[in-house]
Structure formats: C-alpha cells, structure tokens
Amino acid sequence: MALDVRTEFVKKLRRDSVHCTVPKQLLEAVCGACRDAKDDPILALSLAAGAEILVSSDRDLLVLHPWCGIRIVAPAEFLMEYST
C-alpha cells in the first residue's frame, strides 16, 4: 500500500474518531458478552461510542459478528472496504 494512501487513511481516521467515556452501568451490562472477559470493555466502548464497525484481529471478538448491530471485521476486510 502506497504511503499516500496510508497517510490519507490515518487523516480520515483522526477526523472521524470520537472520544467517549464508558459508563460503569454499560460495562456491567456487557459483562460476559465475549468468551474472553478481557474483551468486554472493548464491546462496551463500541456501544458507548455508537460504533457501526469494530476492527479487530481478535478471534474472540470476530466470532461475535455481528454483535448488537455492530459489524466486527478483520483489518484486511476493513481496508478492502474502506480504503477506496
């Protein structure tokens, strides 16, 4: 992938990113959603941020696709869809 394509991707990512806080109640509600408990905070953050898509190479997350209306895809799939 050319440097200019990666640079544009990072610019878009920064422009479209959202900073948010996960309420404790949401974290508690998501507890046990993933077979790896360490991934539950990522799911809670995705909900809190109103994410449409979660990009991960973690198999414990990928097997949940789709989860609560959130697409969970591998990085390669995401890049194929969104880098054009």
Phi, psi and omega per residue, in radians:
M1 nan 2.291 -3.099
A2 -1.167 2.637 -3.126
L3 -1.023 -0.720 -3.109
D4 -1.135 -0.580 3.101
V5 -1.185 -0.750 3.119
R6 -1.157 -0.701 3.123
T7 -1.083 -0.780 3.102
E8 -1.108 -0.676 3.112
F9 -1.074 -0.807 3.139
V10 -1.115 -0.698 3.097
K11 -1.056 -0.791 3.129
K12 -1.122 -0.734 3.125
L13 -1.053 -0.796 3.120
R14 -1.119 -0.712 -3.121
R15 -1.146 -0.655 -3.036
D16 -1.666 -0.031 -3.114
S17 -1.270 2.662 -3.121
V18 -2.225 2.317 3.042
H19 -1.616 2.276 3.123
C20 -2.592 2.864 3.111
T21 -1.987 2.466 3.125
V22 -1.643 2.035 3.085
P23 -1.105 2.518 -3.120
K24 -0.983 -0.664 -3.129
Q25 -1.103 -0.643 3.128
L26 -1.209 -0.737 3.103
L27 -1.055 -0.721 3.117
E28 -1.172 -0.659 -3.125
A29 -1.164 -0.545 -3.109
V30 -1.478 -0.268 -3.084
C31 -0.870 2.165 3.127
G32 1.583 0.027 -3.123
A33 -1.207 -0.529 -3.103
C34 -1.944 2.586 3.139
R35 -1.163 -0.332 3.032
D36 -1.895 1.877 -3.059
A37 -1.005 -0.442 3.128
K38 -1.182 -0.294 -3.141
D39 -1.589 -0.198 3.141
D40 -0.995 -0.719 3.100
P41 -1.063 -0.546 3.104
I42 -1.187 -0.697 3.084
L43 -1.136 -0.732 3.123
A44 -1.104 -0.727 3.108
L45 -1.097 -0.704 3.117
S46 -1.058 -0.739 3.094
L47 -1.164 -0.798 -3.113
A48 -1.068 -0.600 -3.113
A49 -1.468 -0.147 -3.092
G50 1.228 0.592 -3.081
A51 -1.121 2.519 3.017
E52 -1.696 -0.443 -3.079
I53 -2.549 2.478 3.079
L54 -2.097 2.173 -3.110
V55 -1.802 2.129 -3.094
S56 -2.738 2.650 3.003
S57 -1.828 0.111 -3.139
D58 -1.340 2.042 -3.093
R59 -1.085 -0.542 3.130
D60 -1.156 -0.510 3.065
L61 -1.482 -0.739 -3.087
L62 -1.034 -0.596 -3.128
V63 -1.208 -0.237 3.130
L64 -1.450 -0.195 -3.058
H65 -1.005 2.292 -0.309
P66 -1.390 2.710 -3.109
W67 -2.249 2.103 3.123
C68 0.873 0.688 3.131
G69 1.397 0.080 -3.133
I70 -1.803 2.167 3.039
R71 -1.265 2.400 3.074
I72 -2.116 2.000 -3.034
V73 -2.297 2.740 3.076
A74 -1.293 2.708 -3.130
P75 -0.953 -0.727 -3.122
A76 -1.081 -0.724 3.110
E77 -1.132 -0.743 3.117
F78 -1.060 -0.814 -3.121
L79 -1.108 -0.658 3.111
M80 -1.096 -0.678 -3.099
E81 -1.372 -0.678 -2.930
Y82 -1.930 -0.046 -3.116
S83 -1.584 -0.010 3.134
T84 -1.648 nan nan
